[in-house]
Amino acid sequence: MKEVYLEQIIPILQLAIGPVIVISGVGLLLLSMTNRLGRVIDRSRNLVEDENKYLSNRHHVQEQLAIMMARAHKLRAAIACVSLCLFLDVILIITLFICALFHINGTVAIILLFIGSMISLTIGLLYFMLDINTSLSALTIEITADN
């Protein structure tokens, strides 16, 4: 391997800035998703306790628990897709450096990694939006149960 000088690495670092920014933004999104999942789990545990206390509302509690389970599955899928996006972005950065350092033409690999990353992010966001929509169903049941 030839000697690598700072002047050669600077353009590679500039290329890697884009995926690093994506990692930062997607990381915040992942934090939001994991917080939502934690709230779903906590709420489900509270509902199970309520189910045992209030037998008259058992039907409403069962409905809400079913919705909470559906939300947990959607959030798990969203978290998996967004985590895959992060993984592909990290591999993309590594590929950029390897291709630049060893003078390898990795255009196809770089394009595929980027497209895969964006597709997994898009699917994760779709699951996230489905969870938000599903959470409104649980709220509707809770409001109508109080009336």
C-alpha positions as CSV (number, residue, x, y, z in Angstrom):
1,M,0.0,0.0,0.0
2,K,1.3,3.4,-0.9
3,E,1.8,6.1,1.7
4,V,-1.4,8.1,2.3
5,Y,-1.1,11.8,2.9
6,L,-3.5,14.2,4.6
7,E,-4.3,15.9,1.3
8,Q,-5.6,12.6,0.0
9,I,-7.8,11.9,3.0
10,I,-9.5,15.3,3.1
11,P,-11.7,14.6,0.0
12,I,-12.7,11.2,1.4
13,L,-13.7,12.9,4.7
14,Q,-15.8,15.4,2.7
15,L,-17.5,12.5,0.9
16,A,-18.3,10.8,4.2
17,I,-20.0,13.9,5.7
18,G,-23.3,13.2,4.0
19,P,-23.7,9.7,5.5
20,V,-22.5,11.0,8.9
21,I,-25.3,13.6,8.9
22,V,-27.8,10.9,7.9
23,I,-26.5,8.8,10.9
24,S,-27.0,11.8,13.2
25,G,-30.6,12.5,12.1
26,V,-31.6,8.9,11.9
27,G,-30.2,8.3,15.4
28,L,-32.5,11.0,16.8
29,L,-35.4,9.4,15.0
30,L,-34.4,6.0,16.5
31,L,-34.3,7.6,19.9
32,S,-37.9,8.8,19.4
33,M,-39.0,5.4,18.3
34,T,-37.4,3.6,21.2
35,N,-39.0,6.1,23.6
36,R,-42.4,5.4,22.1
37,L,-41.9,1.7,22.4
38,G,-41.0,2.1,26.0
39,R,-44.2,4.0,26.6
40,V,-46.3,1.3,24.8
41,I,-44.7,-1.3,27.0
42,D,-45.3,0.7,30.2
43,R,-48.9,1.5,29.2
44,S,-49.5,-2.2,28.5
45,R,-48.3,-3.2,31.9
46,N,-50.5,-0.6,33.5
47,L,-53.5,-1.9,31.5
48,V,-52.9,-5.4,32.7
49,E,-52.9,-4.2,36.3
50,D,-56.1,-2.2,35.6
51,E,-57.7,-5.3,34.0
52,N,-57.4,-7.1,37.2
53,K,-58.8,-4.2,39.3
54,Y,-61.7,-3.2,37.2
55,L,-63.6,-6.2,35.9
56,S,-66.4,-3.9,34.5
57,N,-64.1,-2.4,31.9
58,R,-62.4,-5.6,31.0
59,H,-63.6,-5.4,27.4
60,H,-62.2,-2.0,26.9
61,V,-58.9,-3.0,28.5
62,Q,-58.7,-6.0,26.2
63,E,-59.2,-3.8,23.1
64,Q,-56.5,-1.4,24.3
65,L,-54.1,-4.2,25.0
66,A,-54.7,-5.6,21.5
67,I,-53.9,-2.1,20.0
68,M,-50.8,-1.8,22.2
69,M,-49.6,-5.1,20.9
70,A,-50.1,-4.0,17.3
71,R,-48.3,-0.8,18.1
72,A,-45.4,-2.6,19.6
73,H,-45.1,-4.8,16.5
74,K,-45.2,-1.8,14.2
75,L,-42.6,0.1,16.4
76,R,-40.4,-3.0,16.4
77,A,-40.5,-3.2,12.6
78,A,-39.8,0.6,12.4
79,I,-36.8,0.3,14.8
80,A,-35.4,-2.7,12.8
81,C,-35.7,-0.8,9.5
82,V,-34.2,2.4,10.9
83,S,-31.4,0.4,12.5
84,L,-30.7,-1.3,9.2
85,C,-30.5,2.2,7.6
86,L,-27.8,3.1,10.2
87,F,-25.9,-0.1,9.6
88,L,-25.9,0.5,5.8
89,D,-24.7,4.0,6.3
90,V,-21.8,2.9,8.5
91,I,-20.9,0.2,5.8
92,L,-21.2,3.0,3.2
93,I,-18.6,5.2,5.0
94,I,-16.3,2.2,5.4
95,T,-16.7,1.4,1.7
96,L,-15.9,5.0,0.7
97,F,-12.7,4.9,2.7
98,I,-11.6,1.5,1.4
99,C,-12.3,2.4,-2.2
100,A,-10.4,5.7,-1.9
101,L,-7.4,4.2,0.0
102,F,-7.0,1.2,-2.3
103,H,-8.1,2.9,-5.5
104,I,-10.9,0.5,-6.0
105,N,-13.9,1.4,-8.2
106,G,-16.8,0.8,-5.8
107,T,-19.4,2.9,-7.5
108,V,-22.0,0.1,-7.7
109,A,-21.5,-0.9,-4.1
110,I,-21.7,2.7,-2.9
111,I,-24.9,3.3,-4.9
112,L,-26.5,0.1,-3.7
113,L,-25.6,0.8,-0.1
114,F,-27.1,4.3,-0.3
115,I,-30.3,3.2,-2.0
116,G,-30.7,0.3,0.5
117,S,-30.2,2.8,3.3
118,M,-32.8,5.2,2.0
119,I,-35.3,2.3,1.3
120,S,-34.9,1.0,4.8
121,L,-35.4,4.5,6.2
122,T,-38.5,5.0,4.1
123,I,-40.0,1.7,5.3
124,G,-39.2,2.5,8.9
125,L,-40.9,5.9,8.6
126,L,-44.0,4.2,7.1
127,Y,-44.2,1.8,10.1
128,F,-43.7,4.8,12.4
129,M,-46.6,6.7,10.8
130,L,-48.7,3.5,11.1
131,D,-47.9,3.4,14.8
132,I,-49.0,7.1,15.2
133,N,-52.3,6.3,13.4
134,T,-52.8,3.2,15.6
135,S,-52.2,5.2,18.8
136,L,-55.2,7.3,17.9
137,S,-57.4,4.2,17.9
138,A,-56.3,3.4,21.5
139,L,-57.1,7.0,22.5
140,T,-60.6,6.7,20.9
141,I,-61.3,3.6,22.9
142,E,-60.1,5.2,26.1
143,I,-62.3,8.3,25.5
144,T,-65.4,6.4,24.7
145,A,-64.9,4.0,27.6
146,D,-65.1,7.0,30.0
147,N,-68.5,8.2,28.6
